């Protein structure tokens, strides 16, 4: 880890260009035109509130760990590329490393609708991974919409995976024991960033090596943005428990600008081709009963089963999207579901070692 430099935990300054009021872009169920400046302002306020909420949440006993160190890595895939644009928050176990000095690595992509959040949001997940897998955890602070809409968060996430896998020795990670994990929008990035790395030439990216990913863990992921939010809410048994419309409108109009191709698997991994789905490593899904994303998560599970892929899935009963995140405080079910996911990951490692 000597090649990494600890840096202040502040994000690069983002610049905003003045833009006109736009018509309703995508999806068609958003019926209010917004100025991009309105989206920028509201996103900034929500980011501040979310940062405060997570700071309080992390202090609640037992307190969440702080990163061992943080560093920035370059953006190479985006048109908005440059050095030191993607922050990595690195959590290293305090226990002695294995004899070979290499531990499993778990990359985590935070949630927040591609609009809010940071790489330290999932510190309690980091703690669970360190305790169960003795792994190094790396939280990725990809750039956020509306300043950086689709596909920039996907490209940043792919850049992070690529950087970590090709510099695994510097992180003390075994590149053959690398996992991807994510929450909500970050669960989407688990799949979309991987698909980008599988077939970079399709979208005009340079030829890059596909990292060896041991497994994927996605908590209540967004798998299909092409389905209207109203349809998703109506399909849930408790629509009043799903994310509110004013919040999902902000997410959608910030990220989906200009309107992307709904068939693009970098956006909607749930409708990716069988060819891409067959390239997935083992997958574990954790879904919530009172979540508008439940149905698309279950469809993904059924599709992977139909393709003969290794997939496991748990549904947290009577809980809403992000049930273990602020403003809710710690629930026993959080530890249960985190542990269940890591049992699967441990099983993937053990099966690989026995082959």
C-alpha positions as CSV (number, residue, x, y, z in Angstrom):
1,X,0.0,0.0,0.0
2,X,3.0,2.3,0.0
3,X,2.2,3.5,-3.6
4,X,-1.1,5.0,-2.4
5,X,-1.2,8.5,-1.0
6,X,-3.7,9.4,1.7
7,X,-5.6,12.4,0.6
8,X,-8.2,14.7,2.2
9,X,-11.7,13.3,1.9
10,X,-13.1,16.1,-0.3
11,X,-14.4,15.7,-3.8
12,X,-13.0,17.5,-6.9
13,X,-14.7,20.8,-7.6
14,X,-17.4,20.4,-10.3
15,X,-18.2,23.1,-12.8
16,X,-21.7,23.7,-14.0
17,X,-22.6,25.2,-17.4
18,X,-25.8,27.3,-17.8
19,X,-28.5,25.3,-19.6
20,X,-32.0,26.2,-20.7
21,X,-35.3,24.7,-19.5
22,X,-35.7,21.4,-21.1
23,X,-38.8,19.4,-22.1
24,X,-39.7,16.2,-20.4
25,X,-37.0,13.9,-21.6
26,X,-37.2,10.3,-20.3
27,X,-39.0,8.4,-19.0
28,X,-42.4,9.8,-20.3
29,X,-44.1,9.5,-16.9
30,X,-42.2,12.6,-15.6
31,X,-44.7,15.4,-16.4
32,X,-42.9,18.6,-15.1
33,X,-40.2,20.3,-17.1
34,X,-37.3,21.3,-15.0
35,X,-34.4,23.7,-15.4
36,X,-31.1,21.9,-15.2
37,X,-30.1,24.6,-12.7
38,X,-33.1,23.5,-10.5
39,X,-31.7,19.9,-10.6
40,X,-28.2,21.1,-9.8
41,X,-29.5,23.1,-6.8
42,X,-31.8,20.4,-5.4
43,X,-29.1,17.7,-5.8
44,X,-26.6,19.8,-3.9
45,X,-29.0,20.3,-1.0
46,X,-29.8,16.6,-0.9
47,X,-26.2,15.7,-1.0
48,X,-25.5,17.8,2.1
49,X,-28.5,16.3,3.9
50,X,-27.4,12.8,3.0
51,X,-23.9,13.4,4.1
52,X,-25.1,14.6,7.5
53,X,-27.5,11.7,7.8
54,X,-24.8,9.1,7.1
55,X,-22.4,10.9,9.5
56,X,-24.9,10.5,12.3
57,X,-25.8,6.9,11.2
58,X,-22.1,5.9,11.3
59,X,-21.7,7.2,14.9
60,X,-24.6,5.0,16.2
61,X,-23.1,2.2,18.2
62,X,-21.3,0.1,17.2
63,X,-19.8,2.8,15.1
64,X,-18.9,2.3,11.5
65,X,-15.2,2.2,10.5
66,X,-13.5,5.1,8.8
67,X,-11.4,4.5,5.7
68,X,-7.8,3.5,6.3
69,X,-6.9,5.9,3.5
70,X,-8.3,7.6,0.4
71,X,-6.8,8.2,-3.0
72,X,-7.9,9.5,-6.4
73,X,-7.6,7.7,-9.7
74,X,-7.9,9.0,-13.2
75,X,-10.9,8.9,-15.5
76,X,-9.8,7.3,-18.8
77,X,-13.0,6.1,-20.5
78,X,-15.3,9.1,-20.3
79,X,-15.2,12.1,-22.7
80,X,-14.8,14.1,-19.5
81,X,-11.6,12.4,-18.6
82,X,-8.7,13.6,-16.5
83,X,-6.5,12.8,-13.6
84,X,-7.6,12.4,-10.0
85,X,-11.4,12.5,-10.7
86,X,-12.6,9.3,-9.0
87,X,-12.1,8.9,-5.3
88,X,-11.4,5.5,-3.7
89,X,-12.0,5.0,0.0
90,X,-10.0,2.0,1.2
91,X,-10.7,-0.1,4.2
92,X,-7.9,-2.5,5.3
93,X,-8.4,-5.1,8.0
94,X,-6.2,-4.6,11.1
95,X,-5.5,-8.4,11.3
96,X,-2.2,-9.7,9.9
97,X,-2.4,-10.4,6.2
98,X,-2.0,-13.9,4.7
99,X,1.4,-15.3,4.1
100,X,1.3,-14.2,0.5
101,X,0.3,-10.7,1.5
102,X,-2.9,-10.7,-0.6
103,X,-6.5,-10.6,0.6
104,X,-9.8,-10.8,-1.3
105,X,-11.0,-7.4,-2.6
106,X,-14.5,-6.1,-2.5
107,X,-15.4,-3.0,-4.6
108,X,-18.5,-1.3,-3.4
109,X,-20.6,1.2,-5.4
110,X,-22.9,3.4,-3.2
111,X,-26.5,4.1,-3.9
112,X,-28.4,7.4,-4.3
113,X,-30.0,7.4,-7.7
114,X,-26.7,8.4,-9.4
115,X,-27.3,11.8,-7.8
116,X,-26.3,11.6,-4.1
117,X,-24.0,9.6,-2.0
118,X,-20.3,8.8,-1.6
119,X,-17.8,5.9,-1.2
120,X,-18.0,6.0,2.6
121,X,-21.8,5.5,2.7
122,X,-21.5,1.7,3.0
123,X,-18.9,1.6,5.9
124,X,-21.0,-0.9,7.8
125,X,-20.9,-3.2,4.8
126,X,-17.1,-2.7,4.7
127,X,-16.9,-3.8,8.3
128,X,-18.9,-6.9,7.6
129,X,-16.6,-7.8,4.6
130,X,-13.5,-7.3,6.7
131,X,-14.9,-9.4,9.5
132,X,-16.2,-12.3,7.4
133,X,-13.8,-12.4,4.4
134,X,-10.7,-10.6,5.8
135,X,-11.0,-8.5,2.6
136,X,-9.8,-5.1,1.5
137,X,-12.9,-3.0,0.7
138,X,-12.8,-0.1,-1.7
139,X,-15.7,2.4,-1.9
140,X,-15.9,4.2,-5.2
141,X,-17.1,7.8,-5.4
142,X,-18.1,8.0,-9.0
143,X,-19.1,11.4,-10.4
144,X,-22.7,12.2,-10.0
145,X,-25.6,13.5,-12.1
146,X,-26.9,16.0,-13.0
147,X,-23.4,17.4,-13.3
148,X,-22.3,14.1,-14.9
149,X,-25.2,12.2,-16.3
150,X,-25.3,8.8,-18.1
151,X,-23.0,7.2,-19.0
152,X,-20.3,8.9,-16.9
153,X,-21.1,7.1,-13.5
154,X,-20.9,3.8,-15.4
155,X,-17.6,4.8,-17.0
156,X,-16.1,6.0,-13.7
157,X,-17.1,2.7,-12.1
158,X,-15.5,0.7,-14.9
159,X,-12.4,2.8,-14.6
160,X,-12.3,2.1,-10.9
161,X,-12.6,-1.7,-11.5
162,X,-9.9,-1.6,-14.1
163,X,-7.5,0.5,-12.0
164,X,-8.0,-1.7,-8.9
165,X,-7.6,-5.0,-10.8
166,X,-4.5,-3.8,-12.7
167,X,-2.9,-2.4,-9.5
168,X,-4.0,-5.2,-7.2
169,X,-0.6,-5.6,-5.6
170,X,-0.6,-2.0,-4.5
171,X,-3.9,-2.6,-2.7
172,X,-2.8,-5.9,-1.2
173,X,-5.5,-7.7,-3.2
174,X,-5.5,-11.0,-4.9
175,X,-6.7,-10.1,-8.5
176,X,-8.3,-13.6,-8.7
177,X,-10.4,-12.9,-5.6
178,X,-12.1,-9.6,-6.6
179,X,-15.8,-9.0,-5.9
180,X,-18.2,-6.3,-7.1
181,X,-20.9,-5.1,-4.7
182,X,-23.4,-2.2,-4.8
183,X,-26.6,-0.8,-3.3
184,X,-29.5,0.5,-5.3
185,X,-28.0,2.6,-8.1
186,X,-24.7,1.1,-7.1
187,X,-26.2,-2.3,-7.7
188,X,-27.0,-1.2,-11.2
189,X,-23.3,-0.2,-11.6
190,X,-22.2,-3.7,-10.5
191,X,-23.7,-5.0,-13.8
192,X,-23.4,-2.1,-16.1
193,X,-19.7,-1.4,-15.5
194,X,-19.0,-5.1,-15.9
195,X,-20.8,-5.2,-19.2
196,X,-18.9,-2.2,-20.4
197,X,-15.6,-3.9,-19.6
198,X,-16.8,-7.1,-21.4
199,X,-17.4,-5.5,-24.7
200,X,-15.7,-2.0,-24.7
201,X,-15.5,-1.8,-28.5
202,X,-19.3,-1.8,-28.9
203,X,-19.4,1.7,-27.5
204,X,-16.1,3.0,-29.0
205,X,-13.9,2.5,-25.9
206,X,-10.3,1.3,-26.4
207,X,-9.5,-2.4,-26.2
208,X,-9.1,-3.1,-22.4
209,X,-8.6,-6.3,-20.5
210,X,-11.7,-7.7,-18.8
211,X,-10.9,-8.0,-15.1
212,X,-11.4,-11.4,-13.4
213,X,-14.4,-11.0,-11.2
214,X,-15.1,-13.7,-8.6
215,X,-18.7,-12.7,-7.8
216,X,-21.3,-10.0,-7.6
217,X,-23.4,-8.9,-4.7
218,X,-26.2,-6.4,-5.4
219,X,-28.6,-5.0,-2.8
220,X,-32.0,-3.8,-4.2
221,X,-30.5,-2.9,-7.6
222,X,-32.0,-0.8,-10.4
223,X,-32.1,-3.2,-13.3
224,X,-34.5,-1.6,-15.8
225,X,-35.0,2.2,-16.2
226,X,-37.3,1.6,-19.2
227,X,-40.2,0.6,-17.1
228,X,-42.2,3.7,-15.9
229,X,-41.9,4.4,-12.2
230,X,-45.7,4.4,-11.8
231,X,-45.8,0.9,-13.3
232,X,-43.2,-0.2,-10.8
233,X,-45.1,1.4,-7.8
234,X,-48.4,-0.1,-8.8
235,X,-46.9,-3.6,-9.1
236,X,-45.7,-3.5,-5.5
237,X,-47.9,-4.7,-2.6
238,X,-47.3,-1.5,-0.7
239,X,-46.9,1.3,-3.2
240,X,-47.0,3.9,-0.4
241,X,-43.8,2.5,1.0
242,X,-41.8,2.9,-2.2
243,X,-39.5,5.9,-2.9
244,X,-41.5,9.1,-3.4
245,X,-42.2,10.5,-6.9
246,X,-40.5,13.8,-6.4
247,X,-37.3,12.0,-5.4
248,X,-37.3,9.5,-8.3
249,X,-38.2,12.3,-10.7
250,X,-35.0,14.1,-9.6
251,X,-33.0,11.0,-10.1
252,X,-34.3,10.1,-13.5
253,X,-34.2,13.6,-15.0
254,X,-30.7,14.2,-13.6
255,X,-29.2,10.9,-14.8
256,X,-31.1,10.2,-18.0
257,X,-30.0,13.3,-19.9
258,X,-30.1,13.6,-22.8
259,X,-32.5,10.6,-23.2
260,X,-30.3,7.4,-23.6
261,X,-31.2,4.4,-25.6
262,X,-33.3,2.2,-23.3
263,X,-31.8,-0.9,-25.0
264,X,-28.3,0.0,-23.9
265,X,-27.1,-2.5,-21.3
266,X,-24.9,0.1,-19.7
267,X,-28.2,1.7,-18.6
268,X,-30.6,-1.3,-18.3
269,X,-28.7,-4.4,-17.4
270,X,-31.8,-6.4,-16.8
271,X,-32.6,-6.5,-20.5
272,X,-29.0,-7.2,-21.7
273,X,-28.4,-10.0,-24.2
274,X,-28.0,-13.6,-23.2
275,X,-24.5,-13.4,-24.5
276,X,-23.7,-10.7,-21.9
277,X,-25.7,-12.4,-19.1
278,X,-23.7,-15.6,-19.7
279,X,-20.5,-13.8,-19.0
280,X,-21.6,-12.9,-15.4
281,X,-19.8,-14.6,-12.5
282,X,-21.9,-15.9,-9.6
283,X,-24.5,-13.4,-8.4
284,X,-26.2,-12.8,-5.0
285,X,-29.2,-10.5,-4.8
286,X,-30.8,-9.0,-1.7
287,X,-34.2,-7.5,-2.5
288,X,-36.9,-5.8,-0.4
289,X,-40.6,-6.8,-0.3
290,X,-41.9,-3.1,-0.2
291,X,-39.6,-1.9,-3.0
292,X,-40.6,-0.8,-6.5
293,X,-37.5,-2.6,-7.7
294,X,-38.5,-5.9,-6.3
295,X,-40.1,-7.3,-9.5
296,X,-37.1,-6.5,-11.8
297,X,-34.8,-8.1,-9.3
298,X,-36.8,-11.2,-9.3
299,X,-36.9,-11.2,-13.1
300,X,-33.2,-11.1,-13.1
301,X,-33.0,-14.0,-10.7
302,X,-35.3,-16.1,-12.9
303,X,-33.5,-15.2,-16.1
304,X,-30.1,-16.1,-14.7
305,X,-31.5,-19.4,-13.4
306,X,-32.9,-20.1,-16.9
307,X,-29.5,-19.6,-18.3
308,X,-28.0,-22.0,-15.8
309,X,-26.0,-19.3,-14.0
310,X,-25.1,-19.4,-10.3
311,X,-27.5,-17.1,-8.6
312,X,-28.9,-16.8,-5.1
313,X,-31.5,-14.4,-3.9
314,X,-33.1,-13.2,-0.6
315,X,-36.1,-11.0,-0.1
316,X,-36.2,-9.0,3.1
317,X,-39.8,-9.2,4.2
318,X,-41.9,-6.2,5.1
319,X,-39.0,-3.8,4.4
320,X,-38.6,-0.9,2.0
321,X,-35.9,0.2,-0.3
322,X,-32.7,1.0,1.6
323,X,-34.2,-0.3,4.8
324,X,-30.8,-0.5,6.5
325,X,-29.7,3.1,5.5
326,X,-30.5,6.5,7.1
327,X,-32.9,7.7,8.4
328,X,-33.5,4.2,9.9
329,X,-31.1,3.2,12.6
330,X,-29.5,-0.2,12.9
331,X,-31.8,-3.2,12.5
332,X,-30.9,-6.9,13.2
333,X,-31.9,-7.7,9.7
334,X,-29.0,-5.7,8.3
335,X,-26.4,-8.0,9.9
336,X,-28.4,-11.0,8.9
337,X,-28.6,-10.0,5.2
338,X,-25.0,-8.8,5.0
339,X,-23.9,-12.1,6.6
340,X,-26.0,-14.1,4.1
341,X,-24.4,-12.3,1.2
342,X,-20.9,-12.9,2.5
343,X,-21.6,-16.6,3.2
344,X,-22.3,-16.9,-0.5
345,X,-19.1,-15.0,-1.4
346,X,-17.1,-17.3,0.9
347,X,-18.7,-20.3,-0.8
348,X,-17.6,-19.0,-4.2
349,X,-14.0,-18.7,-2.9
350,X,-14.0,-22.1,-1.4
351,X,-15.4,-23.8,-4.5
352,X,-12.8,-22.0,-6.7
353,X,-10.1,-23.2,-4.3
354,X,-11.2,-26.8,-4.6
355,X,-11.3,-26.8,-8.4
